[in-house]
């Protein structure tokens, strides 16, 4: 017959595991609910975010005025919500307007909103106090928008460096670096989600949270 102390210890361990499993299930359910609600086609949401994205993009474009002119125009492909057009300010056509060099179709939802929704769902589903969630959400939005600006900047640099535009001349080494950056970090959605997870861990958890997580993991392995 097992000692009374061992029986109680085993019961406590089993209850602890059950509680942890319930917390994980609750987190996953809440995450999927929030993410699904944010990604749903709510009337006006897509248009509102697109306008905000365009305002932010215009600020980024101003930093390239010494290289060339970038404008946002209506897309010709319905799969996208904008078209980024490159102009040469030093070449004026017969109509008195800047010469259009090239364009790239762009999606604010794919390059921006999807990551905002994913990170927001992670933070709101995290079992911490609402005050901490609020601060985590604030810092998370600042950091994820920094990542979005990085992606957009890489897009623009790649456009200026393309053969069709050729307003930004780079050495072969830096051309390869830029191309690799665009392929790995901008075109690759998976990398964006990895960045979201990293930001979530950074802004949502404190040192004492990690100490508790590691301590519980060691207990459960015994």
Secondary structure, 3 states (H helix, E strand, C coil): CCCHHHHHHHHHHHHHHHHHHHHHHHHHHHHHHHHHHHHCCCCCHHHHHHHHHHHHHHHHHHCCCCCCEEEEECCCCCCCCEEEEEEEEEEECCCCCEEEEEEEEECHHHHHHHHHHHHHHHHHHCCCCHHHHHHHHHHHHHHHHHHHHHHHHHHHHHHHHCCCCCCCCCCHHHHHHHHHHHHHHHCCHHHHHHHHHHHHHHHHCCHHHHHHHHHHHHHHHC
